[in-house]
């Protein structure tokens, strides 16, 4: 997402005529690569994240964290003390 935001910011600054980006041109022989590199990096990142399992791992960790939070919240609502492992008597 950071790459997409950067690419969109570059395009907006160019269209607004702000800074040195206002002088870039859209020709394929000109500065088109300066506009395209963030989008190419985003595609590479998403491909790597999907192929390596990074996205799935983050999704699984988020689901497990929600389960743990829900369990703790339910125990607290039942009035049970959640202290982790039970204490020996």
N, CA, C and O atoms as a DFTB+ gen file, in Angstrom:
356 C
 N C O
     1  1       0.815      -1.197       0.000
     2  2       0.000       0.000       0.000
     3  2       0.863       1.267       0.000
     4  3       0.480       2.292      -0.564
     5  1       2.012       1.180       0.631
     6  2       2.875       2.356       0.667
     7  2       3.335       2.726      -0.742
     8  3       3.420       3.904      -1.088
     9  1       3.626       1.715      -1.541
    10  2       4.081       1.984      -2.905
    11  2       2.978       2.643      -3.731
    12  3       3.237       3.570      -4.498
    13  1       1.758       2.163      -3.571
    14  2       0.646       2.771      -4.311
    15  2       0.439       4.223      -3.885
    16  3       0.230       5.101      -4.723
    17  1       0.499       4.465      -2.586
    18  2       0.340       5.834      -2.094
    19  2       1.418       6.756      -2.631
    20  3       1.144       7.895      -3.008
    21  1       2.643       6.260      -2.663
    22  2       3.747       7.060      -3.192
    23  2       3.550       7.349      -4.675
    24  3       3.780       8.472      -5.124
    25  1       3.129       6.348      -5.435
    26  2       2.898       6.552      -6.866
    27  2       1.780       7.543      -7.122
    28  3       1.897       8.411      -7.986
    29  1       0.699       7.415      -6.373
    30  2      -0.410       8.359      -6.541
    31  2      -0.007       9.774      -6.134
    32  3      -0.421      10.746      -6.767
    33  1       0.800       9.891      -5.080
    34  2       1.282      11.199      -4.657
    35  2       2.151      11.835      -5.744
    36  3       2.040      13.032      -6.009
    37  1       3.003      11.044      -6.363
    38  2       3.836      11.570      -7.448
    39  2       2.975      12.089      -8.598
    40  3       3.233      13.162      -9.144
    41  1       1.957      11.322      -8.956
    42  2       1.095      11.740     -10.061
    43  2       0.327      13.010      -9.696
    44  3       0.201      13.918     -10.518
    45  1      -0.184      13.075      -8.467
    46  2      -0.921      14.270      -8.039
    47  2      -0.027      15.507      -8.013
    48  3      -0.445      16.587      -8.429
    49  1       1.200      15.350      -7.526
    50  2       2.129      16.485      -7.510
    51  2       2.484      16.920      -8.925
    52  3       2.645      18.111      -9.189
    53  1       2.606      15.968      -9.827
    54  2       2.889      16.321     -11.230
    55  2       1.722      17.092     -11.833
    56  3       1.918      18.120     -12.481
    57  1       0.507      16.592     -11.618
    58  2      -0.666      17.255     -12.183
    59  2      -0.900      18.631     -11.561
    60  3      -1.407      19.537     -12.223
    61  1      -0.531      18.786     -10.283
    62  2      -0.697      20.070      -9.618
    63  2       0.414      21.052      -9.989
    64  3       0.310      22.246      -9.710
    65  1       1.466      20.550     -10.611
    66  2       2.563      21.426     -11.007
    67  2       3.439      21.808      -9.835
    68  3       3.980      22.914      -9.797
    69  1       3.586      20.908      -8.876
    70  2       4.333      21.206      -7.669
    71  2       5.694      20.531      -7.706
    72  3       5.804      19.346      -8.020
    73  1       6.730      21.300      -7.382
    74  2       8.068      20.751      -7.242
    75  2       8.695      20.335      -8.558
    76  3       8.241      20.704      -9.642
    77  1       9.761      19.549      -8.422
    78  2      10.485      19.132      -9.615
    79  2       9.709      18.093     -10.421
    80  3      10.034      17.853     -11.584
    81  1       8.696      17.477      -9.830
    82  2       7.888      16.494     -10.553
    83  2       7.031      17.136     -11.639
    84  3       6.577      16.460     -12.562
    85  1       6.815      18.428     -11.524
    86  2       6.011      19.127     -12.530
    87  2       6.713      19.152     -13.885
    88  3       6.059      19.291     -14.919
    89  1       8.026      19.018     -13.887
    90  2       8.794      19.079     -15.127
    91  2       8.925      17.713     -15.800
    92  3       9.402      17.639     -16.932
    93  1       8.518      16.643     -15.140
    94  2       8.600      15.311     -15.736
    95  2       7.594      15.203     -16.868
    96  3       6.530      15.822     -16.824
    97  1       7.934      14.411     -17.890
    98  2       6.993      14.204     -18.978
    99  2       6.555      12.741     -19.014
   100  3       7.171      11.878     -18.389
   101  1       5.493      12.483     -19.747
   102  2       4.876      11.152     -19.778
   103  2       5.386      10.294     -20.928
   104  3       4.912       9.172     -21.105
   105  1       6.326      10.781     -21.705
   106  2       6.831      10.023     -22.850
   107  2       7.509       8.749     -22.389
   108  3       8.122       8.704     -21.323
   109  1       7.392       7.712     -23.208
   110  2       8.037       6.442     -22.886
   111  2       9.554       6.598     -22.886
   112  3      10.253       5.899     -22.153
   113  1      10.062       7.515     -23.707
   114  2      11.504       7.751     -23.751
   115  2      11.936       8.770     -22.707
   116  3      13.131       8.989     -22.509
   117  1      10.983       9.385     -22.047
   118  2      11.297      10.425     -21.060
   119  2      11.306       9.881     -19.638
   120  3      12.062       8.969     -19.304
   121  1      10.457      10.456     -18.824
   122  2      10.463      10.172     -17.402
   123  2       9.342       9.233     -16.968
   124  3       8.975       9.213     -15.793
   125  1       8.801       8.465     -17.887
   126  2       7.698       7.568     -17.533
   127  2       8.105       6.570     -16.458
   128  3       7.286       6.224     -15.607
   129  1       9.349       6.101     -16.474
   130  2       9.811       5.138     -15.482
   131  2       9.748       5.723     -14.070
   132  3       9.581       4.985     -13.099
   133  1       9.882       7.056     -13.954
   134  2       9.804       7.701     -12.639
   135  2       8.390       7.604     -12.067
   136  3       8.210       7.532     -10.851
   137  1       7.393       7.603     -12.946
   138  2       6.017       7.448     -12.499
   139  2       5.675       5.980     -12.259
   140  3       4.843       5.669     -11.406
   141  1       6.302       5.087     -12.995
   142  2       5.914       3.682     -12.977
   143  2       6.567       2.864     -11.863
   144  3       6.007       1.848     -11.451
   145  1       7.732       3.275     -11.367
   146  2       8.454       2.417     -10.432
   147  2       7.678       2.085      -9.162
   148  3       7.786       0.947      -8.705
   149  1       6.896       2.996      -8.549
   150  2       6.169       2.586      -7.345
   151  2       5.117       1.506      -7.625
   152  3       4.876       0.637      -6.788
   153  1       4.504       1.568      -8.786
   154  2       3.482       0.593      -9.139
   155  2       4.106      -0.768      -9.441
   156  3       3.537      -1.806      -9.104
   157  1       5.271      -0.758     -10.074
   158  2       5.992      -2.004     -10.328
   159  2       6.418      -2.635      -9.001
   160  3       6.308      -3.848      -8.820
   161  1       6.900      -1.815      -8.086
   162  2       7.287      -2.326      -6.765
   163  2       6.081      -2.896      -6.013
   164  3       6.214      -3.900      -5.312
   165  1       4.927      -2.282      -6.145
   166  2       3.718      -2.793      -5.489
   167  2       3.343      -4.162      -6.037
   168  3       2.976      -5.056      -5.274
   169  1       3.433      -4.335      -7.351
   170  2       3.124      -5.637      -7.955
   171  2       4.118      -6.695      -7.474
   172  3       3.722      -7.815      -7.151
   173  1       5.392      -6.351      -7.426
   174  2       6.409      -7.290      -6.954
   175  2       6.145      -7.652      -5.497
   176  3       6.220      -8.826      -5.134
   177  1       5.838      -6.670      -4.660
   178  2       5.559      -6.927      -3.247
   179  2       4.359      -7.848      -3.077
   180  3       4.430      -8.821      -2.326
   181  1       3.262      -7.558      -3.762
   182  2       2.059      -8.381      -3.617
   183  2       2.294      -9.794      -4.120
   184  3       1.790     -10.752      -3.534
   185  1       3.047      -9.935      -5.194
   186  2       3.357     -11.272      -5.702
   187  2       4.173     -12.051      -4.686
   188  3       3.874     -13.212      -4.407
   189  1       5.200     -11.423      -4.131
   190  2       6.027     -12.091      -3.135
   191  2       5.207     -12.443      -1.894
   192  3       5.320     -13.551      -1.371
   193  1       4.382     -11.506      -1.422
   194  2       3.610     -11.743      -0.199
   195  2       2.622     -12.890      -0.383
   196  3       2.411     -13.673       0.543
   197  1       2.023     -13.002      -1.542
   198  2       1.089     -14.095      -1.796
   199  2       1.805     -15.426      -1.962
   200  3       1.366     -16.440      -1.420
   201  1       2.892     -15.429      -2.700
   202  2       3.608     -16.677      -2.970
   203  2       4.335     -17.212      -1.740
   204  3       4.447     -18.428      -1.581
   205  1       4.826     -16.349      -0.877
   206  2       5.595     -16.792       0.283
   207  2       4.712     -17.180       1.461
   208  3       5.197     -17.774       2.424
   209  1       3.427     -16.854       1.401
   210  2       2.542     -17.168       2.513
   211  2       2.491     -16.082       3.574
   212  3       1.882     -16.273       4.627
   213  1       3.115     -14.958       3.313
   214  2       3.158     -13.865       4.286
   215  2       1.755     -13.357       4.619
   216  3       1.433     -13.150       5.789
   217  1       0.924     -13.159       3.604
   218  2      -0.444     -12.673       3.839
   219  2      -1.256     -13.665       4.647
   220  3      -1.989     -13.273       5.555
   221  1      -1.135     -14.950       4.328
   222  2      -1.896     -15.987       5.026
   223  2      -1.453     -16.079       6.482
   224  3      -2.286     -16.257       7.371
   225  1      -0.156     -15.958       6.733
   226  2       0.342     -16.020       8.103
   227  2      -0.192     -14.855       8.924
   228  3      -0.601     -15.043      10.070
   229  1      -0.194     -13.650       8.351
   230  2      -0.727     -12.493       9.064
   231  2      -2.212     -12.657       9.345
   232  3      -2.687     -12.299      10.423
   233  1      -2.946     -13.196       8.382
   234  2      -4.375     -13.421       8.557
   235  2      -4.627     -14.439       9.664
   236  3      -5.515     -14.240      10.493
   237  1      -3.860     -15.523       9.688
   238  2      -4.013     -16.550      10.716
   239  2      -3.681     -16.000      12.094
   240  3      -4.385     -16.290      13.061
   241  1      -2.620     -15.211      12.197
   242  2      -2.254     -14.615      13.481
   243  2      -3.338     -13.674      13.984
   244  3      -3.624     -13.641      15.181
   245  1      -3.942     -12.913      13.086
   246  2      -5.016     -12.000      13.488
   247  2      -6.234     -12.774      13.982
   248  3      -6.859     -12.377      14.966
   249  1      -6.576     -13.863      13.317
   250  2      -7.711     -14.681      13.751
   251  2      -7.443     -15.287      15.117
   252  3      -8.322     -15.281      15.980
   253  1      -6.235     -15.814      15.327
   254  2      -5.889     -16.412      16.620
   255  2      -5.901     -15.365      17.736
   256  3      -6.317     -15.663      18.855
   257  1      -5.454     -14.160      17.446
   258  2      -5.470     -13.090      18.451
   259  2      -6.897     -12.715      18.805
   260  3      -7.197     -12.485      19.977
   261  1      -7.788     -12.646      17.817
   262  2      -9.191     -12.346      18.088
   263  2      -9.824     -13.436      18.947
   264  3     -10.626     -13.143      19.834
   265  1      -9.464     -14.696      18.686
   266  2      -9.985     -15.806      19.492
   267  2      -9.537     -15.670      20.949
   268  3     -10.333     -15.821      21.875
   269  1      -8.254     -15.382      21.128
   270  2      -7.723     -15.248      22.485
   271  2      -8.369     -14.066      23.209
   272  3      -8.723     -14.177      24.382
   273  1      -8.522     -12.945      22.519
   274  2      -9.158     -11.770      23.126
   275  2     -10.613     -12.070      23.495
   276  3     -11.083     -11.671      24.561
   277  1     -11.315     -12.770      22.614
   278  2     -12.714     -13.110      22.879
   279  2     -12.816     -14.041      24.086
   280  3     -13.725     -13.892      24.903
   281  1     -11.895     -14.999      24.208
   282  2     -11.906     -15.922      25.349
   283  2     -11.685     -15.170      26.654
   284  3     -12.396     -15.397      27.633
   285  1     -10.710     -14.283      26.671
   286  2     -10.428     -13.492      27.875
   287  2     -11.627     -12.617      28.218
   288  3     -12.025     -12.541      29.380
   289  1     -12.202     -11.962      27.226
   290  2     -13.366     -11.109      27.462
   291  2     -14.542     -11.908      28.004
   292  3     -15.236     -11.444      28.908
   293  1     -14.775     -13.095      27.469
   294  2     -15.874     -13.932      27.963
   295  2     -15.639     -14.404      29.390
   296  3     -16.572     -14.439      30.193
   297  1     -14.401     -14.768      29.713
   298  2     -14.101     -15.186      31.086
   299  2     -14.295     -14.028      32.065
   300  3     -14.802     -14.224      33.170
   301  1     -13.892     -12.826      31.660
   302  2     -14.075     -11.660      32.528
   303  2     -15.549     -11.343      32.714
   304  3     -15.958     -10.947      33.806
   305  1     -16.353     -11.509      31.673
   306  2     -17.787     -11.247      31.784
   307  2     -18.475     -12.275      32.672
   308  3     -19.501     -11.983      33.287
   309  1     -17.912     -13.477      32.738
   310  2     -18.464     -14.504      33.621
   311  2     -18.015     -14.311      35.069
   312  3     -18.494     -14.998      35.971
   313  1     -17.114     -13.392      35.278
   314  2     -16.625     -13.115      36.620
   315  2     -15.479     -14.012      37.031
   316  3     -15.132     -14.072      38.210
   317  1     -14.901     -14.694      36.100
   318  2     -13.777     -15.572      36.393
   319  2     -12.481     -14.795      36.232
   320  3     -12.341     -13.963      35.335
   321  1     -11.546     -15.082      37.112
   322  2     -10.257     -14.402      37.026
   323  2      -9.411     -15.096      35.967
   324  3      -9.242     -16.315      35.991
   325  1      -8.891     -14.319      35.055
   326  2      -8.017     -14.892      34.039
   327  2      -6.591     -14.543      34.424
   328  3      -6.158     -13.397      34.302
   329  1      -5.869     -15.554      34.892
   330  2      -4.487     -15.328      35.279
   331  2      -3.544     -16.254      34.554
   332  3      -2.398     -16.427      34.970
   333  1      -3.995     -16.836      33.503
   334  2      -3.148     -17.769      32.777
   335  2      -3.338     -19.160      33.351
   336  3      -4.464     -19.648      33.446
   337  1      -2.253     -19.794      33.731
   338  2      -2.319     -21.156      34.270
   339  2      -2.882     -21.113      35.682
   340  3      -2.729     -20.134      36.413
   341  1      -3.534     -22.203      36.033
   342  2      -4.123     -22.278      37.383
   343  2      -3.023     -22.380      38.421
   344  3      -1.975     -22.977      38.179
   345  1      -3.273     -21.792      39.579
   346  2      -2.328     -21.848      40.672
   347  2      -2.523     -23.164      41.420
   348  3      -3.644     -23.645      41.589
   349  1      -1.418     -23.723      41.857
   350  2      -1.494     -24.960      42.628
   351  2      -1.922     -24.636      44.048
   352  3      -1.536     -23.607      44.603
   353  1      -2.734     -25.533      44.642
   354  2      -3.185     -25.313      46.011
   355  2      -2.338     -26.066      47.002
   356  3      -2.582     -25.992      48.206
